Amino acid sequence: MIDFEVHGAGPNLLLPVNPAAPVEGPDAEQVRAWGADPALGHTLVEGFSQRFRVIAFDYEGFVQANPKPDTLTPDHLVADFLTVADAAGAETFAYYGYSWLGMAGLQLAIRSKRLTALAMGGYPPLDGPYDAMLAVTEATHAMAGGPVSDVPVKPGDWDSTEVALSKDQTQQFVTLYQALKDFDDHAVQAELTMPRLCIAGSADNIQYGERWGNTLVSIGTPLAANKPLLEDLGWTVQLLDGLDHMQAMQAAQILPVVEPWLAEQLC
């Protein structure tokens, strides 16, 4: 079962985030130390629900709790999203997602005619890092399932982090990116007719260490390089100057851009 919550009134907005207010304590402080916000989903729901009927569901939490090692394909992912929309009584809806859930929004847009607007965060709609993400997820899967040390890692030292995930949890993302290995994001642009926004930090280029094959996941660079072409194709492009992947995903960066843009398109 995929749990969802509905907040606010207005045009429907499908939002794959955890809407719950986090319990404060050491875990929340550790999340903050790494540059993340344990209340991110809750804050986004509060912000968007001022003018939208927000349908919030923690899809990442769902697939981590209920791994789909062989079936987390784009088709099945989109089917899950549409099932949530159906259960919430949303015949049509806008969508906002960030990182791999931003990429999922593009797959939703080309597989469904129900989107009224698409906002992709933290993933470029042209020249997306599909090969790089396949390499990273394969390396992560190879390291998963082993013993995890109790020695704390200094916040920010990503190369020293250990993979505290199961083989099934990591395999599902290998399955997803294997299914996207030959995906041509240039070829699908003509299929996209709804209003479209892409937003990312200009410094969002993630350099993984040796254990991940020294893979570079480029997000900000291709978005900046393709900005004129994307705008010609009908996209609104917002680059957040100097921000990396973690910084650009924060509600203080996303809400002032995405919320008024959606309102302009839908309200």
Secondary structure, 3 states (H helix, E strand, C coil): CCCCEEECCCCEEEECCCCCCCCCCHHHHHHHHCCCCCCHHHHHHHHHCCCCEEEECCHHHHHHHCCCCCCCCHHHHHHHHHHHHHHCCCCCEEEEEECHHHHHHHHHHHHCCCEEEEEEECCCCCCCCHHHHHHHHHHHHHHCCCCCCCCCCCCCCHHHCCCCCCHHHHHHHHHHHHHCCCCCCCCCHHHCCCCEEEEEECCCEEECCHHHCCCEEECHHHHHHCHHHHHHHCEEEEEECCCCHHHHCCHHHHHHHHHHHHHHHHC
